Amino acid sequence: MKEFFAMGGYAFYVWTSYGLALVVLTINLLAPIRQRRRLLTDIARRMRRARRER
């Protein structure tokens, strides 16, 4: 098991690349969710404002 985690002396590079890939994938999952939520909030705000102006 120790050999597996050491990755033949390249553990730092291998685990860093795994970590970076995980960060990028997480951002790719969460960014559209945040953007959609922000867009829906903005649309609701504009609709409320348009109703008040009538």
N, C-alpha and C positions, 0 to 999 in steps of 0.2 A: 504494500500500500504506500509505503514511504517513497518508493521509486516512482509510482504513478504520480504523486503530488510533486515530486522533484522534476519530472518531465525531462530526464536526461540532462539536467543542467540548464534547461531553457524555461524553467517554471515561471520566472518573472514575466517573460515575454508572452508566454501562453496564457497565463492567468490574467495578465493585463489586457490582452486582446479579448478574452472572454468577458471581462468586466466592461470594457468599452462597448462590445457588441450588445451586452445586456442594457447598458445605459441608452444606446441609440434605439434599440427596440422599445424600451419603455417610453422614451420621448415620442417615438412614432405612434405609440398607442394612445398616449395621454394628450398630446397636442391637439388632435382633431376633436377630442371630447371637450376640452376646454374652449376651443374655438366655437364649437356648436353651441355650448352653453352661453358664451358671450354673445353670439349672434342672436339667439332666441331672446335673451334679456334685452338686447338693443331693439329688436323688433317689437317686443311688448311695450317698451318705453315709448317708442315712436307711435304706436297705436293709441296708448293712453293720452299722449300729447295731442294727437289728431282728434280724439274724441272731445277733449277739453276746448279745442279751438272752434268747434262747431257752434 
